[in-house]
Every structure is written in structure tokens, then in C-alpha cells.
Amino acid sequence: MVERKKGVIINVASFAATTFFPLTGTYAATKACMDKFSESLQIEYADKGIIVQCVLPLFVATKMSGMKTTLFCPTPDDYVPSVLKKVGVAKRCFGYWAHELQGFIILSLPRWLITRSALDAVSRHQKISSQTTNEKKEK
Ligand SMILES: NC(=O)c1ccc[n+]([C@@H]2O[C@H](COP(=O)([O-])OP(=O)(O)OC[C@H]3O[C@@H](n4cnc5c(N)ncnc54)[C@H](OP(=O)(O)O)[C@@H]3O)[C@@H](O)[C@H]2O)c1
């Protein structure tokens, strides 16, 4: 990329990188590391024609999340094109309009409410994931 003087690197972090995340602290910490690493690379390689983008998704309906598709939980087919549209436009973004909205609202909340919603989100996710796993086992 440096020789060609162009290139795009898209790092996938998570919304978990943006705030504290009780019960998933290790995951959130690794994602925060990716977020900061990407920011440093952006600066280091900006004058070499390389774009480094960091995306911080909320829930996407994938194998890992085990979540079902909703307005706020897009399929990868909806999420990925939306992220690609932001290459060169937003170096750090949530990547999808509904995630931008959710991210903005959550990060505007007071700390005690973020704590509560993080705990709710994690336990809801754990419940949905185990339901999905059980459904798959039954098939
Ligand atoms: N889905 C979400 O809600 C969400 C939200 C925020 C951030 N993210 C981030 O998005 C990224 C992608 O996740 P996803 O939701 O797209 O998950 P996914 O659909 O389960 O895909 C994960 C991919 O990683 C591969 N993989 C897993 N463990 C691996 C290993 N040890 N070595 C090599 N490859 C491995 C899997 O390969 P196989 O298919 O062969 O198993 C699969 O291709 C992750 O970094 C995740 O933290 C996801």
C-alpha cells in the first residue's frame, strides 16, 4: 500500500469500544484497543494515501451475535454496503444509520443509565444467543 501510495484498511471494532461494558469487559477492552490503534494508524499513514477506517457496530444479525434482524439489528448485507459508503468520508463511525442514532442516544445518557442499559443489553443478548443455539441444536 505504501509503495502504491493508496489503500484502504477497515478495522472492525465495536460500539463496546466507546464506553464501559460490564460483563463483557475483556471484549470491550480489545475493541477499545482496536479503536485507538486505528486512530494512530490513520494519522501515521494519512500522508501516504492510505485510508484507515474503524467501524464500531452495534448489533448486526450474524452467527456471532445470534441476533435476529430488526430495524436496529441489520443483516450483514445491509450493514456492509452502508460501511463501504463511508470509506473516505468517516474514519470512525458506527456504520449504519440506525446504529448512528442508537450510539448518539446511548452516549448522551448519564453514566448510571448507560450502566443499566449495558447490563440489560448483555443479558438480553446472552438470552437470545442461548435460545438461538438451542434452536439450532434441536434442528
Ligand atoms: N455481530 C455483531 O453484532 C457485532 C457487533 C459489534 C462488533 N462485531 C465485530 O464484528 C466482527 C465480525 O463478527 P461477526 O458478527 O461478523 O461474526 P461472524 O458472522 O460469526 O463471523 C466471524 C468470522 O470470524 C471467523 N473466525 C472466528 N474465529 C476465528 C479464528 N479463531 N480464526 C480465524 N477466523 C475466525 C469466522 O470464521 P468461520 O465462519 O469459519 O467460523 C467468521 O468468518 C468481530 O470482530 C465482532 O467483534 C460484531
The ligand as an SDF file (V2000), in Angstrom:
LIG
                    3D

 48 52  0  0  0  0  0  0  0  0999 V2000
  -22.3930   -9.0750   15.0260 N   0  0  0  0  0  0  0  0  0  0  0  0
  -22.3910   -8.0740   15.8640 C   0  0  0  0  0  0  0  0  0  0  0  0
  -23.4310   -7.7100   16.4460 O   0  0  0  0  0  0  0  0  0  0  0  0
  -21.1180   -7.3020   16.1070 C   0  0  0  0  0  0  0  0  0  0  0  0
  -21.2020   -6.0980   16.8220 C   0  0  0  0  0  0  0  0  0  0  0  0
  -20.0420   -5.3860   17.0500 C   0  0  0  0  0  0  0  0  0  0  0  0
  -18.8380   -5.8510   16.5570 C   0  0  0  0  0  0  0  0  0  0  0  0
  -18.7850   -7.0260   15.8630 N   0  0  0  0  0  0  0  0  0  0  0  0
  -17.4870   -7.4760   15.3650 C   0  0  0  0  0  0  0  0  0  0  0  0
  -17.5570   -7.8090   14.0140 O   0  0  0  0  0  0  0  0  0  0  0  0
  -16.5640   -8.7830   13.7060 C   0  0  0  0  0  0  0  0  0  0  0  0
  -17.1670   -9.8610   12.8690 C   0  0  0  0  0  0  0  0  0  0  0  0
  -18.1430  -10.5100   13.6410 O   0  0  0  0  0  0  0  0  0  0  0  0
  -19.4560  -11.1310   13.0040 P   0  0  0  0  0  0  0  0  0  0  0  0
  -20.5990  -10.6720   13.8050 O   0  0  0  0  0  0  0  0  0  0  0  0
  -19.4550  -10.8970   11.5180 O   0  0  0  0  0  0  0  0  0  0  0  0
  -19.2380  -12.6410   13.3450 O   0  0  0  0  0  0  0  0  0  0  0  0
  -19.4230  -13.9650   12.4790 P   0  0  0  0  0  0  0  0  0  0  0  0
  -20.5020  -13.8140   11.4720 O   0  0  0  0  0  0  0  0  0  0  0  0
  -19.5430  -15.0510   13.4770 O   0  0  0  0  0  0  0  0  0  0  0  0
  -18.0650  -14.0570   11.7100 O   0  0  0  0  0  0  0  0  0  0  0  0
  -16.8410  -14.2120   12.3820 C   0  0  0  0  0  0  0  0  0  0  0  0
  -15.7950  -14.5910   11.3660 C   0  0  0  0  0  0  0  0  0  0  0  0
  -14.5550  -14.7600   12.0540 O   0  0  0  0  0  0  0  0  0  0  0  0
  -14.0540  -16.0420   11.7300 C   0  0  0  0  0  0  0  0  0  0  0  0
  -13.3430  -16.5340   12.8890 N   0  0  0  0  0  0  0  0  0  0  0  0
  -13.8130  -16.7530   14.1380 C   0  0  0  0  0  0  0  0  0  0  0  0
  -12.8410  -17.2150   14.9370 N   0  0  0  0  0  0  0  0  0  0  0  0
  -11.7370  -17.2790   14.1780 C   0  0  0  0  0  0  0  0  0  0  0  0
  -10.3970  -17.6590   14.4270 C   0  0  0  0  0  0  0  0  0  0  0  0
  -10.0250  -18.0670   15.6440 N   0  0  0  0  0  0  0  0  0  0  0  0
   -9.5310  -17.5910   13.4100 N   0  0  0  0  0  0  0  0  0  0  0  0
   -9.8990  -17.1680   12.1900 C   0  0  0  0  0  0  0  0  0  0  0  0
  -11.1480  -16.7780   11.9000 N   0  0  0  0  0  0  0  0  0  0  0  0
  -12.0500  -16.8390   12.8720 C   0  0  0  0  0  0  0  0  0  0  0  0
  -15.2610  -16.8980   11.4000 C   0  0  0  0  0  0  0  0  0  0  0  0
  -14.8900  -17.9840   10.6030 O   0  0  0  0  0  0  0  0  0  0  0  0
  -15.8970  -19.2340   10.4080 P   0  0  0  0  0  0  0  0  0  0  0  0
  -17.0670  -18.7740    9.6250 O   0  0  0  0  0  0  0  0  0  0  0  0
  -15.0340  -20.2150    9.6770 O   0  0  0  0  0  0  0  0  0  0  0  0
  -16.2740  -19.6920   11.7880 O   0  0  0  0  0  0  0  0  0  0  0  0
  -16.1180  -15.8900   10.6460 C   0  0  0  0  0  0  0  0  0  0  0  0
  -15.7430  -15.7760    9.2950 O   0  0  0  0  0  0  0  0  0  0  0  0
  -15.9940   -9.2620   15.0570 C   0  0  0  0  0  0  0  0  0  0  0  0
  -14.7530   -8.6450   15.2470 O   0  0  0  0  0  0  0  0  0  0  0  0
  -17.0080   -8.7460   16.0690 C   0  0  0  0  0  0  0  0  0  0  0  0
  -16.4140   -8.4710   17.3030 O   0  0  0  0  0  0  0  0  0  0  0  0
  -19.9000   -7.7600   15.6120 C   0  0  0  0  0  0  0  0  0  0  0  0
  1  2  1  0
  2  3  2  0
  2  4  1  0
  4  5  1  0
  4 48  2  0
  5  6  2  0
  6  7  1  0
  7  8  2  0
  8  9  1  0
  8 48  1  0
  9 10  1  0
  9 46  1  0
 10 11  1  0
 11 12  1  0
 11 44  1  0
 12 13  1  0
 13 14  1  0
 14 15  2  0
 14 16  1  0
 14 17  1  0
 17 18  1  0
 18 19  2  0
 18 20  1  0
 18 21  1  0
 21 22  1  0
 22 23  1  0
 23 24  1  0
 23 42  1  0
 24 25  1  0
 25 26  1  0
 25 36  1  0
 26 27  1  0
 26 35  1  0
 27 28  2  0
 28 29  1  0
 29 30  1  0
 29 35  2  0
 30 31  1  0
 30 32  2  0
 32 33  1  0
 33 34  2  0
 34 35  1  0
 36 37  1  0
 36 42  1  0
 37 38  1  0
 38 39  2  0
 38 40  1  0
 38 41  1  0
 42 43  1  0
 44 45  1  0
 44 46  1  0
 46 47  1  0
M  CHG  2   8   1  16  -1
M  END
$$$$
